[in-house]
Structures are given as structure tokens and as C-alpha cells.
């Protein structure tokens, strides 16, 4: 059986990426338009950023684990 990252580590990294993507999207939106990004759009950006990260983290193995 292939060893994967523990669930809690994948969850922590995914949440961090989600929050960072939402924050950066808000900053870019504010810079471009001059007003705040609506919360539902920030959530959508964060959620869409989390999907490929979660999939990537499911595929990688912890350091030191051989196949």
C-alpha cells in the first residue's frame, strides 16, 4: 500500500492555500477595481485553488518512503 500524507497534514496545507488564494485575489481585485472583492467570490477563488492542491497532496508521499 502506498503511504500518503496524513489527512490532517493535507487538510492544513489545503486550508492555508485556500486562505492565501482568497487573500491574494482580494488584494488584486482591490488594486484593479478600487473596491473590495465580494466574500462569495473570494470563497469561490479559494475553493477552486484548493481542488488541485488537494489532488496533488493525495499523490505525493512523505519523505523517506520508498515505493
BALUM-916792 format. One line per field, with one value per residue: residue number from 0; y, x, z of N, C-alpha, C, O in turn; residue in three letters. Coordinates in nm, 2 decimals. Atoms other than C-alpha are relative to their C-alpha. Layout:
pos	NUM | ...
n.Y	Y | ...
n.X	X | ...
n.Z	Z | ...
ca.Y	Y | ...
ca.X	X | ...
ca.Z	Z | ...
c.Y	Y | ...
c.X	X | ...
c.Z	Z | ...
o.Y	Y | ...
o.X	X | ...
o.Z	Z | ...
code	ALA | ...
This chain:
pos	0 | 1 | 2 | 3 | 4 | 5 | 6 | 7 | 8 | 9 | 10 | 11 | 12 | 13 | 14 | 15 | 16 | 17 | 18 | 19 | 20 | 21 | 22 | 23 | 24 | 25 | 26 | 27 | 28 | 29 | 30 | 31 | 32 | 33 | 34 | 35 | 36 | 37 | 38 | 39 | 40 | 41 | 42 | 43 | 44 | 45 | 46 | 47 | 48 | 49 | 50 | 51 | 52 | 53 | 54 | 55 | 56 | 57 | 58 | 59 | 60 | 61 | 62 | 63 | 64 | 65 | 66
n.Y	-0.12 | -0.12 | -0.09 | -0.14 | -0.09 | 0.02 | -0.08 | -0.13 | -0.08 | -0.04 | -0.09 | -0.12 | -0.06 | -0.04 | -0.12 | -0.11 | -0.05 | -0.06 | -0.13 | -0.08 | -0.03 | -0.10 | -0.13 | -0.06 | -0.05 | -0.12 | -0.11 | -0.03 | -0.06 | -0.13 | -0.08 | -0.03 | -0.06 | -0.10 | 0.04 | 0.13 | 0.12 | 0.07 | 0.12 | 0.13 | 0.01 | 0.04 | 0.14 | 0.09 | 0.00 | 0.08 | 0.13 | 0.05 | 0.02 | 0.11 | 0.13 | 0.06 | 0.03 | 0.12 | 0.11 | 0.01 | 0.05 | 0.14 | 0.08 | 0.00 | 0.09 | -0.07 | 0.01 | 0.12 | 0.11 | 0.06 | 0.08
n.X	0.08 | -0.08 | 0.02 | 0.04 | -0.01 | 0.11 | 0.12 | -0.01 | -0.10 | 0.06 | 0.10 | -0.06 | -0.06 | 0.10 | 0.06 | -0.09 | 0.00 | 0.13 | 0.00 | -0.09 | 0.06 | 0.11 | -0.06 | -0.06 | 0.11 | 0.05 | -0.09 | -0.01 | 0.13 | -0.01 | -0.10 | 0.05 | 0.13 | 0.01 | 0.10 | -0.02 | 0.05 | 0.11 | -0.04 | 0.03 | -0.10 | -0.12 | 0.02 | -0.01 | -0.14 | -0.07 | 0.04 | -0.06 | -0.14 | -0.02 | 0.03 | -0.12 | -0.09 | 0.04 | -0.03 | -0.15 | -0.05 | 0.03 | -0.10 | -0.14 | -0.03 | -0.09 | -0.14 | -0.05 | 0.08 | -0.03 | 0.11
n.Z	0.00 | 0.01 | -0.12 | 0.04 | -0.11 | -0.08 | 0.04 | -0.06 | 0.07 | 0.13 | -0.03 | -0.04 | 0.12 | 0.09 | -0.06 | 0.01 | 0.14 | 0.03 | -0.06 | 0.07 | 0.13 | -0.02 | -0.04 | 0.12 | 0.10 | -0.05 | 0.02 | 0.15 | 0.04 | -0.06 | 0.07 | 0.14 | 0.01 | -0.10 | -0.10 | -0.06 | 0.06 | -0.08 | -0.07 | 0.07 | 0.11 | -0.06 | -0.04 | 0.13 | 0.04 | -0.09 | 0.02 | 0.13 | -0.02 | -0.09 | 0.06 | 0.06 | -0.11 | -0.07 | 0.08 | 0.00 | -0.13 | -0.01 | 0.08 | -0.04 | -0.12 | -0.10 | 0.02 | -0.06 | 0.04 | 0.13 | 0.05
ca.Y	0.00 | 0.34 | 0.57 | 0.91 | 1.22 | 1.20 | 1.35 | 1.63 | 1.75 | 1.75 | 1.94 | 2.20 | 2.27 | 2.29 | 2.54 | 2.75 | 2.76 | 2.84 | 3.13 | 3.26 | 3.24 | 3.43 | 3.70 | 3.75 | 3.76 | 4.02 | 4.23 | 4.21 | 4.29 | 4.59 | 4.71 | 4.68 | 4.80 | 5.01 | 4.83 | 4.52 | 4.17 | 4.02 | 3.74 | 3.48 | 3.55 | 3.52 | 3.19 | 3.06 | 3.16 | 2.99 | 2.68 | 2.65 | 2.68 | 2.41 | 2.14 | 2.09 | 2.12 | 1.85 | 1.62 | 1.69 | 1.62 | 1.29 | 1.18 | 1.27 | 1.05 | 1.16 | 1.20 | 0.87 | 0.65 | 0.42 | 0.25
ca.X	0.00 | 0.13 | 0.19 | 0.02 | 0.05 | -0.17 | -0.52 | -0.45 | -0.14 | -0.32 | -0.61 | -0.38 | -0.19 | -0.51 | -0.67 | -0.36 | -0.36 | -0.73 | -0.69 | -0.38 | -0.55 | -0.86 | -0.64 | -0.43 | -0.74 | -0.88 | -0.57 | -0.55 | -0.92 | -0.88 | -0.58 | -0.76 | -1.11 | -1.07 | -1.34 | -1.35 | -1.39 | -1.73 | -1.70 | -1.86 | -1.61 | -1.32 | -1.46 | -1.50 | -1.14 | -1.01 | -1.22 | -1.11 | -0.75 | -0.79 | -0.91 | -0.58 | -0.38 | -0.58 | -0.54 | -0.16 | -0.12 | -0.30 | -0.04 | 0.28 | 0.44 | 0.61 | 0.99 | 1.18 | 0.90 | 1.01 | 0.77
ca.Z	0.00 | -0.09 | 0.21 | 0.17 | 0.38 | 0.68 | 0.64 | 0.89 | 0.70 | 0.37 | 0.53 | 0.69 | 0.37 | 0.17 | 0.41 | 0.41 | 0.02 | 0.02 | 0.26 | 0.08 | -0.26 | -0.13 | 0.03 | -0.29 | -0.51 | -0.28 | -0.30 | -0.68 | -0.71 | -0.47 | -0.67 | -1.01 | -0.92 | -0.61 | -0.41 | -0.20 | -0.35 | -0.25 | 0.00 | -0.22 | -0.50 | -0.26 | -0.13 | -0.49 | -0.57 | -0.26 | -0.32 | -0.68 | -0.57 | -0.31 | -0.55 | -0.75 | -0.42 | -0.25 | -0.55 | -0.57 | -0.19 | -0.23 | -0.49 | -0.31 | -0.04 | 0.28 | 0.26 | 0.32 | 0.19 | -0.09 | -0.32
c.Y	0.12 | 0.09 | 0.14 | 0.09 | -0.02 | 0.11 | 0.14 | 0.09 | 0.05 | 0.11 | 0.14 | 0.08 | 0.05 | 0.12 | 0.12 | 0.05 | 0.07 | 0.14 | 0.10 | 0.04 | 0.10 | 0.13 | 0.06 | 0.04 | 0.13 | 0.12 | 0.04 | 0.07 | 0.15 | 0.09 | 0.04 | 0.08 | 0.11 | -0.03 | -0.14 | -0.11 | -0.05 | -0.13 | -0.12 | -0.02 | -0.04 | -0.14 | -0.09 | -0.01 | -0.10 | -0.15 | -0.06 | -0.03 | -0.12 | -0.13 | -0.06 | -0.03 | -0.12 | -0.12 | -0.02 | -0.06 | -0.14 | -0.09 | 0.00 | -0.08 | 0.08 | -0.03 | -0.13 | -0.12 | -0.05 | -0.08 | -0.14
c.X	0.09 | -0.03 | -0.03 | 0.03 | -0.12 | -0.11 | 0.02 | 0.10 | -0.06 | -0.11 | 0.06 | 0.06 | -0.11 | -0.07 | 0.09 | 0.00 | -0.13 | 0.00 | 0.10 | -0.05 | -0.11 | 0.06 | 0.07 | -0.10 | -0.06 | 0.09 | 0.01 | -0.13 | -0.01 | 0.09 | -0.06 | -0.13 | -0.02 | -0.11 | 0.02 | -0.06 | -0.12 | 0.04 | -0.02 | 0.10 | 0.13 | -0.01 | 0.01 | 0.14 | 0.08 | -0.04 | 0.05 | 0.15 | 0.03 | -0.01 | 0.13 | 0.10 | -0.03 | 0.04 | 0.15 | 0.05 | -0.04 | 0.10 | 0.14 | 0.01 | 0.09 | 0.15 | 0.05 | -0.08 | 0.04 | -0.12 | 0.02
c.Z	0.00 | 0.12 | -0.06 | 0.12 | 0.08 | -0.03 | 0.06 | -0.06 | -0.13 | 0.03 | 0.04 | -0.12 | -0.09 | 0.05 | -0.01 | -0.15 | -0.03 | 0.06 | -0.07 | -0.14 | 0.01 | 0.03 | -0.12 | -0.10 | 0.05 | -0.02 | -0.14 | -0.04 | 0.05 | -0.09 | -0.14 | 0.00 | 0.10 | 0.10 | 0.04 | -0.08 | 0.08 | 0.06 | -0.08 | -0.11 | 0.06 | 0.04 | -0.12 | -0.05 | 0.09 | -0.02 | -0.13 | 0.01 | 0.08 | -0.07 | -0.06 | 0.11 | 0.07 | -0.09 | -0.01 | 0.13 | 0.02 | -0.08 | 0.05 | 0.13 | 0.10 | -0.04 | 0.07 | -0.03 | -0.14 | -0.05 | -0.01
o.Y	0.13 | 0.11 | 0.19 | 0.04 | -0.05 | 0.21 | 0.24 | 0.22 | 0.16 | 0.21 | 0.24 | 0.20 | 0.16 | 0.21 | 0.23 | 0.18 | 0.17 | 0.23 | 0.21 | 0.16 | 0.20 | 0.24 | 0.18 | 0.15 | 0.21 | 0.23 | 0.16 | 0.17 | 0.24 | 0.21 | 0.15 | 0.17 | 0.20 | 0.06 | -0.22 | -0.10 | -0.07 | -0.20 | -0.22 | -0.14 | -0.13 | -0.22 | -0.20 | -0.12 | -0.18 | -0.24 | -0.18 | -0.12 | -0.18 | -0.23 | -0.18 | -0.12 | -0.20 | -0.22 | -0.14 | -0.15 | -0.21 | -0.20 | -0.10 | -0.11 | 0.17 | -0.13 | -0.16 | -0.23 | 0.02 | -0.13 | -0.22
o.X	0.19 | -0.14 | 0.03 | 0.05 | -0.23 | -0.08 | -0.01 | 0.08 | -0.04 | -0.12 | 0.01 | 0.04 | -0.10 | -0.10 | 0.04 | 0.01 | -0.13 | -0.05 | 0.07 | -0.04 | -0.12 | 0.01 | 0.05 | -0.08 | -0.09 | 0.04 | 0.01 | -0.13 | -0.05 | 0.05 | -0.04 | -0.14 | -0.10 | -0.12 | 0.09 | -0.17 | -0.10 | 0.12 | 0.06 | 0.13 | 0.20 | 0.09 | 0.07 | 0.19 | 0.15 | 0.05 | 0.09 | 0.20 | 0.13 | 0.05 | 0.16 | 0.18 | 0.06 | 0.09 | 0.20 | 0.13 | 0.03 | 0.12 | 0.21 | -0.09 | 0.16 | 0.18 | 0.01 | -0.04 | 0.02 | -0.20 | -0.07
o.Z	0.07 | 0.16 | -0.15 | 0.24 | 0.04 | -0.08 | 0.00 | -0.07 | -0.17 | -0.05 | 0.00 | -0.13 | -0.15 | -0.02 | -0.04 | -0.17 | -0.10 | -0.01 | -0.10 | -0.18 | -0.07 | -0.02 | -0.14 | -0.16 | -0.03 | -0.05 | -0.17 | -0.11 | -0.02 | -0.11 | -0.19 | -0.09 | 0.08 | 0.20 | -0.03 | -0.14 | 0.20 | 0.00 | -0.07 | -0.14 | 0.01 | 0.03 | -0.11 | -0.09 | 0.04 | -0.01 | -0.13 | -0.05 | 0.07 | -0.03 | -0.03 | 0.10 | 0.10 | -0.03 | 0.00 | 0.13 | 0.09 | -0.04 | 0.02 | 0.20 | 0.05 | -0.10 | 0.18 | 0.00 | -0.23 | 0.03 | -0.05
code	UNK | UNK | UNK | UNK | UNK | UNK | UNK | UNK | UNK | UNK | UNK | UNK | UNK | UNK | UNK | UNK | UNK | UNK | UNK | UNK | UNK | UNK | UNK | UNK | UNK | UNK | UNK | UNK | UNK | UNK | UNK | UNK | UNK | UNK | UNK | UNK | UNK | UNK | UNK | UNK | UNK | UNK | UNK | UNK | UNK | UNK | UNK | UNK | UNK | UNK | UNK | UNK | UNK | UNK | UNK | UNK | UNK | UNK | UNK | UNK | UNK | UNK | UNK | UNK | UNK | UNK | UNK
